[in-house]
Amino acid sequence: MKQGIFKIIDNTPLTKNVYKMTLAGDTTDITCSGQFVNLKLQGNFLRRPISVCDRTDTELTLVYKVVGKGTEQMSLMKGGELDILTGLGNGYDLSLSGENPLLIGGGVGVPPMYLLAKDLIKEGKKVNVILGFNTKEEVFYEEEFKALGANVYVTTVDGSYGIKGFVTNAMEKIEYTYFYTCGPEPMLKAVSKASITSGQLSFEERMGCGFGACMGCSCKTLTGNKRICKEGPVMFKEEIIW
């Protein structure tokens, strides 16, 4: 974990409630896809955890949804600097992916799938991606995944775009060797039950400290409670007790 000051380069809307923020700063403590950062926002006691969408050694990309006071404050930022803790969480293990991994992102669980897809494609893997949303108006990053060379499937609950239904409806159409996913807990549970291989699930959770000190975020596993911010956010399918 490293604390640093990042300069806001750009902050633009992708949909009505989803924004993409690009920042300049030292990202070398971010060592793998699936990790997250923790932002300090003026006037707020708790930092805001945001998953890493993309990064270079000097630039960080965050894609976030406006869901409360903190993220609304972020959406209004047109410049300035942010105090950020980087390199938090365990991230995904790419060594288990096999040749045809399946990546499944639901809503704001989509952004960490982008860096993961990028890393897997660099290793020569044939990546399939399912992006799940409620409506056509909520869809984002479809073209960005396609530009990486991934096969992309989009689902919408109301059927206004792509495959009608949930991400599990698209899973039935794809052959894969392993899966990675991030999204709301009901989706993670459904994906785990529908999957035909082993996989890794990244949990979204409200956090206090973000680095394991407060025990405020935890989930039940076969080896006891694990802190999502420290031992997670990525857990293995076989260890989770639903």
SULWOPE-V513248 format. One record per residue. RES is the residue in one small letter. SS is DSSP state (a for helix, b for strand, c for the rest). PSI is psi in degrees with one decimal (* if undefined). BURIAL is I if it has 24 or more other C-alpha atoms within 12 Angstrom, else O. Layout:
<<RES,SS,PSI,BURIAL> <RES,SS,PSI,BURIAL>>
This chain:
<<m,c,135.9,I> <k,b,140.8,O> <q,b,133.3,O> <g,b,164.3,I> <i,b,124.3,I> <f,b,138.1,I> <k,b,130.4,I> <i,b,117.0,I> <i,b,-41.8,O> <d,b,151.0,I> <n,b,95.8,I> <t,b,150.5,I> <p,b,140.2,I> <l,c,-34.9,I> <t,c,-170.1,O> <k,c,-39.4,O> <n,c,1.8,I> <v,b,131.6,I> <y,b,152.6,I> <k,b,120.5,I> <m,b,127.9,I> <t,b,131.1,I> <l,b,151.2,I> <a,b,132.3,I> <g,c,-177.5,I> <d,c,110.9,I> <t,c,12.5,I> <t,c,-15.6,O> <d,c,-8.6,I> <i,c,108.3,I> <t,c,-14.1,I> <c,c,158.5,I> <s,c,146.7,I> <g,c,-12.1,I> <q,c,168.4,I> <f,b,170.4,I> <v,b,164.1,I> <n,b,117.4,I> <l,b,136.9,I> <k,b,122.1,I> <l,c,132.3,I> <q,c,130.7,O> <g,c,-3.6,O> <n,c,133.3,O> <f,c,-46.1,O> <l,c,142.6,O> <r,c,163.5,I> <r,b,118.2,I> <p,b,130.7,I> <i,b,132.4,I> <s,b,152.7,I> <v,c,122.9,I> <c,c,-42.7,I> <d,b,161.5,I> <r,b,150.9,I> <t,c,-174.5,O> <d,c,-22.3,O> <t,c,3.2,O> <e,b,142.7,I> <l,b,133.7,I> <t,b,124.9,I> <l,b,134.3,I> <v,b,122.5,I> <y,b,158.4,I> <k,b,138.6,I> <v,c,109.7,I> <v,c,-7.6,O> <g,c,-167.6,O> <k,a,-43.7,O> <g,a,-49.5,I> <t,a,-28.3,I> <e,a,-40.2,O> <q,a,-41.7,I> <m,a,-41.0,I> <s,a,-20.5,I> <l,c,-5.3,O> <m,c,123.4,I> <k,c,5.3,O> <g,c,-165.7,O> <g,c,-161.3,O> <e,b,157.4,I> <l,b,139.1,I> <d,b,118.2,I> <i,b,135.0,I> <l,b,126.0,I> <t,b,164.1,I> <g,b,30.5,I> <l,b,147.4,I> <g,c,170.0,I> <n,c,-29.3,I> <g,c,176.3,I> <y,c,147.5,I> <d,c,109.3,I> <l,a,-17.4,I> <s,a,-15.4,O> <l,a,3.1,O> <s,c,-27.3,I> <g,c,-168.6,I> <e,c,-23.9,O> <n,c,70.4,I> <p,b,150.3,I> <l,b,126.2,I> <l,b,129.9,I> <i,b,117.0,I> <g,b,133.6,I> <g,b,118.2,I> <g,a,-124.5,I> <v,a,4.7,I> <g,a,-3.5,I> <v,c,-46.1,I> <p,a,-47.6,I> <p,a,-20.4,I> <m,a,-26.3,I> <y,a,-50.6,I> <l,a,-36.4,I> <l,a,-45.9,I> <a,a,-42.7,I> <k,a,-45.6,I> <d,a,-40.3,I> <l,a,-39.5,I> <i,a,-35.1,I> <k,a,-29.7,O> <e,c,3.0,O> <g,c,15.1,O> <k,c,149.1,I> <k,c,103.4,I> <v,c,128.0,I> <n,b,139.2,I> <v,b,132.0,I> <i,b,126.2,I> <l,b,121.4,I> <g,b,131.2,I> <f,b,170.9,I> <n,c,-43.1,I> <t,c,168.3,I> <k,a,-36.4,I> <e,a,-19.5,O> <e,a,-8.1,I> <v,c,131.9,I> <f,c,156.3,I> <y,c,11.2,I> <e,a,-49.4,I> <e,a,-32.9,O> <e,a,-40.9,I> <f,a,-40.4,I> <k,a,-37.6,O> <a,a,-26.0,O> <l,a,-21.5,I> <g,c,11.6,O> <a,c,152.2,I> <n,b,121.5,I> <v,b,132.1,I> <y,b,130.8,I> <v,b,133.5,I> <t,b,144.2,I> <t,b,137.4,I> <v,c,-39.6,I> <d,c,-1.2,O> <g,c,13.1,O> <s,c,-10.9,O> <y,c,141.4,I> <g,c,-143.6,I> <i,b,130.2,I> <k,b,133.1,O> <g,c,-151.9,I> <f,c,173.0,I> <v,a,-30.0,I> <t,a,-27.3,I> <n,a,-34.9,I> <a,a,-29.8,I> <m,a,-32.4,I> <e,c,-19.9,O> <k,c,-1.7,O> <i,c,138.5,I> <e,c,132.5,O> <y,c,157.4,I> <t,c,-16.0,O> <y,b,157.6,I> <f,b,151.8,I> <y,b,140.3,I> <t,b,156.7,I> <c,b,137.1,I> <g,b,-169.7,I> <p,c,152.3,I> <e,a,-40.8,I> <p,a,-36.5,O> <m,a,-42.9,I> <l,a,-42.9,I> <k,a,-43.1,I> <a,a,-41.4,I> <v,a,-43.9,I> <s,a,-43.4,I> <k,a,-33.2,O> <a,a,-18.3,O> <s,c,149.3,I> <i,c,3.8,O> <t,c,176.9,I> <s,c,168.7,I> <g,b,179.6,I> <q,b,137.1,I> <l,b,130.2,I> <s,b,122.5,I> <f,b,139.4,I> <e,c,129.7,I> <e,c,145.3,I> <r,c,136.6,I> <m,c,151.2,I> <g,c,-77.1,I> <c,c,-40.4,I> <g,c,-1.1,I> <f,c,23.2,I> <g,c,5.8,O> <a,c,-28.3,O> <c,c,-11.6,O> <m,c,22.3,O> <g,c,-19.2,O> <c,c,119.8,I> <s,b,159.5,I> <c,b,157.4,I> <k,b,131.1,O> <t,b,172.8,O> <l,c,-19.6,O> <t,c,20.1,O> <g,b,-179.3,O> <n,b,136.3,O> <k,b,140.0,I> <r,b,123.9,I> <i,c,-33.6,I> <c,c,-23.4,I> <k,c,-62.3,I> <e,c,-21.2,I> <g,c,-155.3,I> <p,c,-7.0,I> <v,b,126.4,I> <m,b,157.3,I> <f,b,142.9,I> <k,a,-44.8,I> <e,a,-16.1,O> <e,a,-11.6,O> <i,b,134.6,I> <i,c,114.2,O> <w,c,*,O>>
